[in-house]
């Protein structure tokens, strides 16, 4: 069984445990927050909704997700948003660093 984004329940459970803060900017998530920076949203690191493993599914804040949109990760990391928020290939979470080195592929 999968959630409404097609993410398998076991992947969802694993990612919720692993990603307690944004995988891009590091902002801690708060369950009852008014700030988009503190609200978690599902993220496909490689923008392909068919790749739903723990190597491609993560949680990021709504601000980073809105900024990244459908951009390729490498392109987004060069954006003004990332520059202004000190987000780069060295500052992101380990799951993102791994995806940069070895992009997840459809199995």
Buried (B, 14 or more C-beta within 10 A) or exposed (E): EEEEEEBBEEBBEBBEEBBEBBBBBBBEBEEEBEEBBBBBBBBBBBBEEEBBBBBBBBBBBBBBBEBBEEBEBEEBBEBEBBEEBEBEBEBBBEBBBBBBEEBBEEE
